[in-house]
């Protein structure tokens, strides 16, 4: 399923390029409108999540490591002080995750805007719009607050870095990752037994 999600924006782009001449200046306002509507929708969903997190006021305590809060290093290198233990509520953790998602979307929109207005590229408008919509259901906060998946444990698992796979060509998991997987399995089995 993950492979299909990665190919879907390319398939949509191919379909759009066959129907619409993206290099025609008359179509540029429509591409900009598509990009603007999708980005507005994404930020409205983030606003909705903000109000849902604030109204839930989940004060359940969470213990996690500092490296679980920071975005993963794209080159798979360990961050200094990443093993430091932190304690916070679910609400605080969810707000940090939401802020991280908003920053990522804003940076993406700014970069695509720069590429379009300064370098006159039009394809990124379509690709970013498609990818934003395709990747939105994978947002863990959306799964919890909109779709009602209460079994999703915090800290949320981070997506693997594509560059980390290049630095670890054997595909061997680090001992810490294996140990964390075993702990999660034990917790799930304990919940099932109750």
C-alpha positions as CSV (number, residue, x, y, z in Angstrom):
1,X,0.0,0.0,0.0
2,X,2.9,2.4,0.8
3,X,4.3,1.9,-2.7
4,X,0.9,2.7,-4.3
5,X,0.7,5.9,-2.2
6,X,4.1,7.0,-3.6
7,X,3.1,6.4,-7.2
8,X,-0.3,8.0,-6.9
9,X,1.0,11.7,-7.2
10,X,3.1,10.7,-10.3
11,X,0.0,9.0,-11.9
12,X,-2.1,12.1,-11.2
13,X,0.6,14.3,-12.6
14,X,0.8,12.2,-15.7
15,X,-3.0,12.3,-16.1
16,X,-3.1,16.1,-15.6
17,X,-0.2,16.7,-18.1
18,X,-2.2,14.7,-20.7
19,X,-5.3,16.7,-20.2
20,X,-4.0,20.2,-19.3
21,X,-1.1,22.0,-21.0
22,X,0.8,23.1,-17.8
23,X,3.1,25.3,-19.9
24,X,0.2,27.4,-21.2
25,X,0.1,30.7,-19.4
26,X,-3.7,30.7,-19.4
27,X,-3.6,27.6,-17.2
28,X,-1.3,29.1,-14.6
29,X,-4.0,30.7,-12.5
30,X,-5.9,27.4,-12.2
31,X,-2.7,25.6,-11.1
32,X,-2.1,28.4,-8.5
33,X,-5.7,28.1,-7.3
34,X,-5.4,24.3,-6.9
35,X,-2.2,24.8,-4.9
36,X,-3.8,27.5,-2.8
37,X,-7.0,25.6,-2.1
38,X,-5.1,22.4,-1.1
39,X,-2.7,24.3,1.2
40,X,-5.6,26.2,2.8
41,X,-7.4,22.9,3.4
42,X,-4.3,21.4,5.0
43,X,-3.9,24.5,7.3
44,X,-7.6,24.4,8.1
45,X,-7.3,20.8,9.2
46,X,-4.3,21.7,11.4
47,X,-6.5,24.5,12.9
48,X,-9.2,21.9,13.6
49,X,-6.6,19.7,15.2
50,X,-5.4,22.6,17.4
51,X,-8.9,23.2,18.8
52,X,-9.5,19.4,19.3
53,X,-6.2,19.1,21.2
54,X,-7.1,22.1,23.3
55,X,-10.6,20.9,24.1
56,X,-9.5,17.3,24.9
57,X,-7.1,18.6,27.7
58,X,-5.6,15.1,28.0
59,X,-3.4,15.3,31.1
60,X,-2.1,11.7,30.9
61,X,1.6,11.7,31.6
62,X,4.1,10.6,29.0
63,X,7.7,9.8,29.4
64,X,9.8,10.0,26.3
65,X,13.3,10.7,25.1
66,X,14.3,14.1,23.6
67,X,15.1,12.4,20.3
68,X,11.4,11.2,20.0
69,X,10.3,14.9,19.9
70,X,12.8,16.2,17.3
71,X,12.5,15.5,13.6
72,X,14.7,12.6,12.6
73,X,18.1,13.5,11.2
74,X,17.9,12.8,7.5
75,X,21.3,11.2,7.5
76,X,20.5,8.8,10.3
77,X,23.1,10.3,12.7
78,X,22.4,10.4,16.5
79,X,21.7,13.8,18.0
80,X,23.5,15.0,21.0
81,X,21.5,14.7,24.2
82,X,18.9,12.6,22.4
83,X,18.7,10.1,25.3
84,X,17.6,12.7,27.8
85,X,14.3,11.6,29.5
86,X,11.5,14.1,29.3
87,X,8.1,14.1,31.0
88,X,5.1,15.8,29.6
89,X,1.3,15.4,29.2
90,X,-0.3,14.0,26.1
91,X,-1.7,17.5,25.3
92,X,1.8,19.1,25.4
93,X,3.2,16.3,23.2
94,X,0.4,16.6,20.7
95,X,0.9,20.3,20.5
96,X,4.6,19.8,19.8
97,X,3.7,17.3,17.0
98,X,1.2,19.7,15.6
99,X,3.7,22.6,15.5
100,X,6.2,20.3,13.8
101,X,3.6,19.4,11.1
102,X,2.6,23.1,10.6
103,X,6.3,24.1,10.2
104,X,6.9,21.3,7.7
105,X,3.8,22.3,5.6
106,X,4.7,26.0,5.8
107,X,8.3,25.3,4.7
108,X,7.0,23.1,1.8
109,X,4.6,25.8,0.7
110,X,7.3,28.5,0.8
111,X,9.7,26.4,-1.2
112,X,7.2,25.6,-3.8
113,X,6.1,29.2,-4.0
114,X,9.7,30.3,-4.5
115,X,10.2,27.6,-7.2
116,X,7.0,28.7,-9.0
117,X,7.3,32.5,-8.8
118,X,11.1,32.9,-9.0
119,X,12.0,30.0,-11.3
120,X,8.6,29.7,-13.0
121,X,8.2,25.9,-12.4
122,X,4.6,24.7,-12.6
123,X,4.9,21.0,-11.9
124,X,5.7,21.4,-8.2
125,X,2.3,23.1,-7.7
126,X,0.6,19.9,-8.9
127,X,3.0,17.5,-7.2
128,X,2.8,19.2,-3.8
129,X,-1.0,19.5,-3.9
130,X,-1.3,15.7,-4.7
131,X,1.3,14.7,-2.1
132,X,-0.3,16.8,0.6
133,X,-3.6,15.2,0.1
134,X,-2.2,11.7,-0.2
135,X,0.0,12.0,2.9
136,X,-2.6,13.7,5.1
137,X,-4.3,10.5,6.3
138,X,-0.9,9.3,7.6
139,X,-0.8,12.1,10.2
140,X,-0.9,10.5,13.6
141,X,-2.8,13.4,15.2
142,X,-5.5,13.1,12.5
143,X,-5.8,9.4,13.2
144,X,-6.3,10.1,17.0
145,X,-8.5,13.2,16.9
146,X,-10.5,12.8,13.7
147,X,-10.6,9.1,13.0
148,X,-10.8,8.1,16.7
149,X,-7.9,5.7,16.8
150,X,-7.3,5.8,20.6
151,X,-4.9,2.8,20.5
152,X,-2.2,4.7,18.8
153,X,0.6,5.0,21.4
154,X,2.7,8.1,22.1
155,X,5.4,9.0,21.3
156,X,4.3,8.4,17.7
157,X,6.7,6.2,15.6
158,X,8.8,8.4,13.3
159,X,9.0,7.7,9.7
160,X,12.3,6.1,8.6
161,X,14.7,8.5,6.9
162,X,15.5,7.6,3.3
163,X,19.1,8.6,3.8
164,X,19.5,6.4,6.9
165,X,18.8,3.4,4.7
166,X,21.8,4.4,2.5
167,X,24.1,4.5,5.5
168,X,22.8,1.2,6.8
169,X,22.8,-0.9,3.6
170,X,22.6,-4.3,5.3
171,X,19.2,-3.3,6.7
172,X,20.2,-4.4,10.1
173,X,18.1,-2.9,12.9
174,X,19.9,-1.2,15.7
175,X,19.6,-3.1,19.1
176,X,17.6,-0.2,20.6
177,X,15.0,-0.4,17.9
178,X,14.7,-4.2,18.3
179,X,14.4,-3.7,22.1
180,X,11.6,-1.1,21.7
181,X,9.7,-3.4,19.4
182,X,9.8,-6.2,21.9
183,X,8.5,-3.8,24.7
184,X,5.6,-2.7,22.6
185,X,4.6,-6.2,21.8
186,X,4.7,-7.1,25.5
187,X,2.5,-4.1,26.3
188,X,-0.1,-5.1,23.6
189,X,-0.1,-8.7,24.9
190,X,-0.7,-7.4,28.5
191,X,-3.6,-5.3,27.3
192,X,-5.2,-8.2,25.5
193,X,-4.9,-10.4,28.6
194,X,-6.8,-7.9,30.7
